[in-house]
């Protein structure tokens, strides 16, 4: 009987050792990290009407194109930033749509949560296209935004996070008409 107990404890020790090695490998290889990491998804375009003042203080009606960004992962995506690549040498931050002027230039996307990015705005007659800077349209003036070059009809929206891989999506802009 003493021999069987000794063999059983050696078998238990061997099983524990093997399970320990397997779990260490899973952690080292990042399998668990990949399973639990946030997954940022760039969704559809939601146009909304806004008004921005020109240099003379006259309101001009724009159609702002807001892009849905959501987290389909299993943990919160922390410190998310939004960038627009206009060309290989022209990249700028753009604005998250947040409810007040106490804005942060980063957001945390909780699990199954969504936020909106103000990508660009175009006048109804399609003569002017602008990209809001990090603080968004809070100044409510055309001059507080970056103009979109006339030859640009596509941009890349990139969302990065401190704890997940960046996500990119090419977006076609309404052309100047």
C-alpha positions in Angstrom: 0.0 0.0 0.0 2.9 2.4 0.8 4.3 1.8 -2.7 1.1 2.7 -4.4 0.7 6.0 -2.5 4.3 6.9 -3.4 3.6 6.2 -7.1 0.4 8.2 -7.0 2.2 11.2 -5.5 4.9 10.9 -8.1 2.2 10.8 -10.8 0.5 13.8 -9.3 3.8 15.7 -9.2 4.5 14.8 -12.9 1.0 15.9 -14.0 1.3 19.2 -12.0 4.7 19.8 -13.6 3.4 19.2 -17.1 0.3 21.4 -16.5 2.6 24.1 -15.1 4.8 24.1 -18.2 1.7 24.2 -20.5 0.2 27.1 -18.7 3.5 29.0 -18.7 3.8 28.4 -22.5 0.2 29.7 -23.0 1.0 32.8 -21.2 4.4 33.3 -22.9 3.0 32.7 -26.3 0.3 35.3 -25.6 -2.6 32.9 -26.3 -4.5 34.1 -23.3 -3.6 37.7 -24.0 -4.9 37.4 -27.6 -8.1 35.8 -26.2 -8.8 38.6 -23.7 -7.5 41.6 -25.6 -9.7 44.4 -26.9 -10.8 44.2 -30.5 -11.4 47.6 -32.0 -13.8 47.7 -35.0 -14.3 50.7 -37.2 -17.9 50.8 -38.4 -20.2 52.8 -40.6 -20.4 56.5 -41.4 -23.2 58.4 -39.7 -23.7 61.9 -41.3 -25.2 64.6 -39.1 -25.8 68.3 -39.7 -23.7 70.9 -37.9 -23.1 74.6 -38.2 -19.7 76.3 -38.3 -19.0 80.0 -38.5 -16.9 81.4 -41.4 -14.3 84.2 -40.9 -17.1 86.8 -40.9 -19.0 85.0 -38.2 -21.8 83.8 -40.6 -23.0 80.3 -39.9 -22.4 77.7 -42.6 -24.2 74.4 -42.7 -22.0 71.3 -42.9 -22.7 67.6 -43.0 -20.3 66.1 -40.4 -19.3 62.5 -41.1 -19.0 60.6 -37.8 -17.6 57.1 -37.8 -18.7 54.4 -35.3 -15.9 52.8 -33.4 -16.7 49.9 -31.1 -14.9 47.4 -28.9 -15.9 43.8 -29.7 -13.1 42.3 -27.4 -13.2 40.9 -23.9 -11.5 43.8 -22.0 -11.6 47.6 -22.2 -9.5 49.3 -24.9 -7.6 52.0 -22.9 -6.3 55.3 -24.1 -7.8 55.1 -27.7 -6.5 57.8 -30.1 -7.9 58.6 -33.5 -5.6 59.5 -36.5 -6.3 60.3 -40.1 -3.7 59.6 -42.7 -4.3 62.0 -45.6 -1.1 61.0 -47.4 2.0 59.1 -46.5 3.5 62.3 -45.1 0.3 63.9 -43.7 -1.1 62.4 -40.6 -3.1 64.2 -38.0 -5.1 63.5 -34.9 -8.9 63.9 -35.1 -11.6 64.2 -32.5 -13.7 61.8 -30.5 -17.3 63.0 -30.2 -17.8 63.6 -26.5 -20.7 65.2 -24.7 -19.0 68.2 -23.1 -16.0 70.6 -23.4 -14.0 68.8 -20.6 -12.7 66.6 -23.4 -9.9 64.2 -23.3 -8.0 63.4 -26.5 -8.2 59.7 -25.6 -11.1 57.5 -24.7 -11.6 54.1 -23.0 -13.9 51.8 -25.0 -15.5 49.4 -22.6 -16.5 45.9 -23.8 -19.3 46.1 -26.4 -19.2 49.9 -26.1 -19.0 52.4 -28.9 -17.9 55.9 -29.5 -17.9 58.2 -32.5 -15.0 59.9 -34.3 -15.6 63.1 -36.2 -13.8 62.3 -39.4 -14.6 65.2 -41.6 -17.4 67.7 -42.6 -18.4 69.0 -46.0 -20.7 71.8 -46.9 -24.0 70.9 -48.5 -22.9 72.3 -51.8 -19.6 70.3 -51.5 -17.4 73.3 -51.9 -15.6 73.1 -48.5 -14.3 70.0 -46.7 -12.6 70.2 -43.3 -11.2 67.8 -40.7 -11.7 68.7 -37.1 -8.6 68.7 -34.9 -8.3 66.8 -31.6 -10.7 69.2 -29.8 -13.4 68.7 -32.4 -15.9 71.3 -33.5 -16.0 72.9 -30.0 -14.8 76.3 -31.4 -17.5 76.2 -34.0 -15.4 77.9 -36.7 -14.2 76.7 -40.1 -10.7 78.2 -39.4 -10.3 75.9 -36.3 -10.3 72.9 -38.6 -7.9 71.6 -41.2 -8.9 71.9 -44.9 -9.0 68.7 -46.8 -6.8 69.0 -50.0 -8.9 69.0 -53.2 -7.1 66.1 -54.7 -7.8 63.8 -51.7 -10.8 61.5 -52.0 -9.7 58.8 -49.6 -8.2 58.8 -46.1 -7.1 56.1 -43.7 -8.7 56.2 -40.2 -6.5 54.6 -37.6 -7.5 53.9 -34.0 -4.8 52.9 -31.6 -5.0 51.8 -28.0 -2.4 51.3 -25.3 -3.5 47.7 -24.8 -4.5 46.4 -28.3 -3.4 46.4 -31.8 -4.2 49.4 -34.0 -7.0 49.2 -36.4 -7.2 50.9 -39.8 -9.9 51.5 -42.4 -9.8 53.3 -45.7 -12.7 55.7 -46.0 -13.9 57.4 -49.2 -14.7 61.1 -48.8 -17.4 63.0 -50.6 -15.6 64.9 -53.4 -15.6 68.6 -54.0 -18.4 69.3 -56.5 
